[in-house]
Amino acid sequence: SAGYRVFLGDPMVGGRYSALTAFGLVPATLAGVDTAAVLSEATALHESLSVDTADNPASILAAALADLAHDKVLLPDTSSLPGFGDWVEQLVAESTGKLGRGVLPVVTGSTPPDATLPDTILVSSAPAADVRVEHTLGGGFVLWEWATALAGILLGINPFDQPDVESAKKAARALLEDLPERPEPTQSEGLSFWVSGVEGAPRTLSDAIAAVYGYIGESGYLALQMYTNRLQTELGSLRDDLAASCRRPVTVGYGPRFLHSTGQFHKGGPATGVFIQVEVVAEADLEIPGYPFSYQQLIDAQAWGDRSVLVERGRPVLTIRVTSHEDLTRVLPLLRG
């Protein structure tokens, strides 16, 4: 009625499966993408995936993803499809991390040091990959959506819901209702931290990091949750460095974005993760019009709400709070060990 053109999305398609719906295609078209070509690629592959044969690529990939002996899938991000691994990360983690089962997607560099671990599989276009996949952009969307849905069925879970995403939202909403003060942090070398789920009471940040690392175990993983401006934070090789140091798979997610991707797996998947949150306080805060809290308070509630759910489920969690990017540069070497 206001004169705007409106595109209606399909309400039956969840966000992570909607790359080829109006939800994904409209902004891509406005950005100049040849979406007709993407749809043509998707249609060409969809026909072969719709046939129940032994060489169906989606079935083969799904069987690999659903092999619980290898429940961490490494996804090297490629220059040909930059960012595609991040899309697969949300699709797989949010679809399969339920009832204590699931597949942990790990977006990596080109030569991940954790590729040789016995419980990981490397999925890429490289000849040395455990599972070699080659696809176009449109074909990749269709292939991974099919494979993820089929893997969910093989794992005995519903690949189309996300119950533990909502649990973190509820905790955040409760915190925003009265904005309670956090417990007093431990102070170490001018840095503040809180640690839960580990024995003892580490008094230094280095001891707290070491304590959390000690709980990773032979089948676990480390999730580094960065609440910071990802465009202003150069992490470089941090993920691969940590994976080499811990000798276990490591994921790096930016908050609050990761709450809608690996956040589901963290709480609903196998209880093998340990978590380090790094909160960087914004240099300038902004009020949210019409609400009794600011953007910083909103992000703080999201981070602490997610932490609260993880702690309730017995996961080891270390939260480090820094007030500047200069302090962040002091924390990163400590994480590397």
Residue pairs with C-beta under 8 A, 6 or more apart in sequence:
7 22
7 26
8 22
9 18
9 21
9 22
9 23
10 18
10 21
10 22
13 21
13 23
14 160
14 162
15 23
15 260
16 90
16 91
16 94
16 95
16 261
17 91
17 145
17 149
17 160
18 24
19 87
19 141
19 145
20 38
20 39
20 42
20 138
20 141
20 142
25 35
25 38
25 39
28 35
28 38
29 35
37 138
38 136
38 137
38 138
38 141
39 138
40 138
41 136
41 137
41 138
41 139
42 138
42 139
42 141
42 142
43 138
44 139
45 57
45 135
45 136
45 138
45 139
45 142
45 143
46 142
48 56
48 57
49 56
49 57
49 58
49 142
49 143
49 146
52 59
57 133
57 143
57 147
58 143
58 146
58 147
58 150
59 147
59 150
60 131
61 123
61 131
61 133
61 143
61 144
61 147
61 151
62 146
62 147
62 148
62 149
62 150
62 151
62 154
63 151
63 154
64 70
64 73
64 121
64 123
64 130
64 131
65 73
65 92
65 96
65 103
65 147
65 148
65 151
66 103
66 150
66 151
66 154
66 155
67 121
68 101
68 155
69 119
70 118
70 119
70 120
70 121
70 130
71 102
71 103
71 104
71 119
71 270
72 103
72 104
72 106
72 114
72 117
72 119
72 120
72 121
72 221
72 249
73 92
73 103
73 104
73 105
73 106
73 120
73 121
73 122
73 123
74 106
74 108
74 112
74 114
74 115
74 120
74 121
74 122
74 123
74 124
74 249
75 85
75 88
75 89
75 105
75 106
75 107
75 108
75 123
75 124
76 85
76 107
76 108
76 109
76 110
76 111
76 112
76 122
76 124
76 126
77 83
77 84
77 85
77 86
77 107
77 108
77 109
78 84
78 85
78 110
78 124
78 125
81 137
81 140
84 137
84 140
85 105
85 107
85 108
86 107
86 261
88 105
88 107
88 144
89 105
89 106
89 107
89 251
89 261
89 262
90 260
90 261
90 262
91 144
91 145
91 148
92 103
92 105
92 144
92 148
92 151
93 102
93 103
93 104
93 105
93 261
93 262
93 263
93 264
93 265
93 269
94 162
94 165
94 260
94 261
94 262
94 263
94 264
94 265
95 148
95 149
95 151
95 152
95 159
95 160
95 162
96 102
96 103
96 148
96 151
96 152
96 155
96 157
96 159
96 265
96 269
97 103
97 104
97 164
97 262
97 264
97 265
97 266
97 267
97 268
97 269
98 157
98 158
98 161
98 163
98 164
98 264
98 268
98 269
99 156
99 157
99 268
100 268
100 269
100 270
100 271
101 155
101 156
101 157
101 269
101 270
102 155
102 157
102 265
102 268
102 269
102 270
103 151
103 155
104 221
104 249
104 251
104 262
104 265
104 269
105 251
105 262
106 112
106 114
106 120
106 221
106 249
106 250
106 251
107 251
107 252
108 114
108 115
108 239
108 240
108 243
109 237
109 239
109 240
111 240
112 122
112 240
112 243
113 240
113 243
113 244
114 120
114 243
114 244
114 247
114 248
114 249
114 250
115 122
117 247
117 248
117 249
119 219
120 249
121 130
121 131
122 128
122 129
122 130
122 131
123 129
123 130
123 131
123 132
123 133
124 132
124 133
125 132
125 133
125 134
126 132
133 143
135 143
148 159
149 159
149 160
151 159
152 158
152 159
152 160
153 159
162 260
162 264
163 264
163 268
164 263
164 264
164 266
164 267
164 268
164 309
165 259
165 260
165 263
165 264
167 267
167 309
168 259
168 263
168 267
168 302
168 305
168 306
168 309
169 305
170 305
171 304
171 305
171 306
171 308
171 309
172 298
172 301
172 302
172 304
172 305
172 306
173 301
173 305
174 305
175 300
175 301
175 304
175 305
176 293
176 297
176 298
176 301
179 293
179 297
179 301
182 194
182 304
183 194
185 192
185 193
185 194
185 321
186 192
186 193
186 194
186 195
186 201
186 202
186 203
186 208
188 203
188 204
188 205
188 206
188 208
189 204
189 205
189 330
190 327
191 205
191 320
191 321
191 322
191 327
191 330
191 331
192 320
192 321
192 322
193 205
193 208
193 318
193 319
193 320
193 321
194 307
194 318
194 319
195 202
195 208
195 211
195 212
195 316
195 317
195 318
195 319
196 307
196 311
196 316
196 317
197 215
197 311
197 314
197 315
197 316
197 317
198 208
198 211
198 212
198 214
198 215
198 316
199 211
200 211
202 208
202 210
202 211
205 320
205 331
205 334
206 334
208 318
209 276
209 318
209 334
209 335
209 337
210 337
211 316
211 318
212 274
212 275
212 276
212 316
212 317
212 318
213 222
213 246
213 274
213 337
215 274
215 316
216 222
216 246
216 248
216 274
217 272
219 270
219 272
220 248
220 272
220 273
220 274
221 248
221 249
221 250
221 251
221 272
221 273
221 274
222 242
222 246
222 248
222 249
222 250
222 251
222 273
222 274
222 275
222 276
223 250
223 251
223 253
223 262
223 266
223 273
223 274
223 275
223 276
224 238
224 239
224 242
224 250
224 251
224 252
224 253
224 276
224 278
224 335
225 253
225 255
225 258
225 275
225 276
225 277
225 278
225 303
225 306
226 233
226 235
226 252
226 253
226 254
226 255
226 278
226 280
227 254
227 255
227 256
227 277
227 278
227 279
227 280
227 299
227 303
228 254
228 278
228 279
228 280
228 325
228 328
229 280
229 282
230 254
232 325
233 280
233 325
233 328
235 252
235 332
238 252
238 332
238 335
238 336
239 250
239 251
239 252
241 336
242 250
242 335
242 336
243 249
243 250
245 336
245 337
251 262
253 261
253 262
253 263
255 277
255 299
255 302
255 303
255 306
256 299
256 302
256 303
259 302
259 306
263 306
266 273
266 275
266 306
266 310
266 315
267 309
267 310
267 313
271 313
271 314
271 315
273 315
274 315
274 316
274 317
275 307
275 310
275 315
275 316
275 317
275 318
276 317
276 318
276 319
276 320
276 335
277 303
277 306
277 307
277 317
277 318
277 319
277 320
278 320
278 322
278 328
278 331
279 300
279 303
279 319
279 320
279 321
279 322
280 322
280 323
280 324
280 325
280 327
280 328
281 296
281 321
281 322
281 323
281 324
282 295
282 296
283 324
285 294
285 295
285 296
286 294
286 295
287 294
287 295
288 294
288 295
288 298
293 301
303 319
304 319
307 317
307 319
310 317
311 317
320 331
322 328
322 330
322 331
